[in-house]
Amino acid sequence: MRAVTQTAFGGPEVLQVAEVERPVPLSGEVVIQVRASGVNPVDAAVRSGAYPLLGEPPFGVGWDISGVVVEAAPGARYKVGEEVYGMPFFPRAATGYADYVATPSRQVARKPAAVDHVHAAALPLAGLTAWQGLVDAAGVGQGDRVLIHRAAGGVGHLAVQIAKAQGAYVIALASAGKHEFVRSLGADEAIDYRAVDFTEVLGDLEDMVDVVFDSSSQGERSLAVLKPGGVLVSIMEHGNAELAAKVEAAGRRFAGVSVEPDYAALEAIAELVETGRLRPHVEQTFALEEAGKAHEVLESGQVRGKLVLTL
């Protein structure tokens, strides 16, 4: 089968398509014929060596997949022919940019029928990050005021919709050119972080928020807009003990989130998609052989929503 691999850290050019052995499932696992694979910032950080999550190369990057079960070992939750999506193994290697991926069946869920494989592959890592942060960790509910950093990005654009589906009033931080986009997703208010200081706009007590969803390492600054008793959800600084201590000392709660496979959350996300309350935005698609080009576009910092590889 084909799989995108790399033998050294470096720029997008280190990603190469190679012929490798097709995986064989263990008990409780399924083999998925991948139809689409989502591209995430963590993929690029691992590829470059900036985030050496998988150790030294050689390895293959990629976690988000959507496809069809072609083998099901004894004890697996799915049958051959079922369509599934998920984020296997994270933070260990899944080699998701590949024709086939073997995974424990409880790390994937049935693909929402309302979207194709391309859009389903845009959901897992970003959607799980948003769900585990906003719903599981922060318990966002009706009437909560929620501030979302990088609201037009891969995680952010799904976080806006998940918070809205939970009944929150959503304030989106995004550049002015992306305000129409985040409002189309359900944001009640949009702030141009390039033109104004969000801590001044939301610094008064009546404007403060109950939850900050921070995907931009702005945790300490975000404390200025967080109500007493509020929750700071951090996905970039989830292991920052100093920040956590400052948040707790200020009378707020710190929730560091490191995303993990979670079929129950994937099922909840699929339900939001099926009922029209969540729609992943795919900015551009690329063939598997264009994985390096996808990383170039990703690293431009101009992408709204997600990029996806098609197989």
GIJO-V513084 format. One record per backbone hydrogen bond with DSSP energy under -0.5 kcal/mol. NH is the residue of the N-H (numbers start at 0). CO is the residue of the C=O. Records with the same first field share a line. If there is no record, write none. Layout:
BEGIN
NH->CO  CO
END
This chain:
BEGIN
2->17
3->96
4->2  15
5->58
9->46
13->10
14->11
15->4  13
17->2
19->0  17
27->73
28->25
29->102
30->70
31->29  100
32->67
33->31  98
34->65
35->65
36->308
37->63
38->306
42->39
43->39
44->40
45->41
46->42
47->43
48->44
49->44
50->44
51->48
52->50
54->51
57->5
58->5
64->85
65->35
66->83
67->32
68->81
69->30
70->30
72->28
75->72
80->68
81->78
83->66
84->108
85->64
86->106
87->62
89->86
91->88
94->59
95->61
96->60
97->95
98->1
100->31
102->29
104->27
106->103
107->104
108->84
110->82
114->111
119->115
120->116
121->117  118
122->119
123->119
126->122
127->123
128->124
129->125
130->126
131->127
132->128
133->129
134->130
135->130
136->131
137->132
138->134
139->133
142->166
143->140
145->143  168
146->210
147->170
148->146  212
150->147  172
152->149
156->152
157->153  154
158->154
159->155
160->156
161->157
162->158
163->159
164->160
165->161
166->163
167->162
168->143
169->167
170->145
171->169  188
172->147
173->171  190
177->174
178->175
181->177
182->178
183->179
184->180
185->182
186->181
187->169
188->169
190->171
192->190
194->191
195->191
197->195
199->196
200->196
201->197
206->203
207->203  204
208->224
209->144
210->144
211->230
212->146
213->211  232
214->212
221->217
222->218  219
223->220
224->221
225->222
226->208  224
228->250
229->226
230->209
231->252
232->211  230
233->231  254
234->213
235->213
239->236
240->238
243->239
244->240
245->241
246->242
247->243
248->244
249->245
250->247
251->246
252->229
254->231
256->233  254
257->255
258->256
260->89
262->105
265->261
266->262
267->263
268->264
269->265
270->266
271->267
272->268
273->269
274->270
275->272
276->271
277->271
281->279
282->280  305
283->305
285->307
287->309
289->286
290->287
293->289
294->290
295->291
296->292
297->293
298->294
299->296
300->297
301->296
304->151  302
305->280
306->38
307->283
308->36
309->285
310->34
END
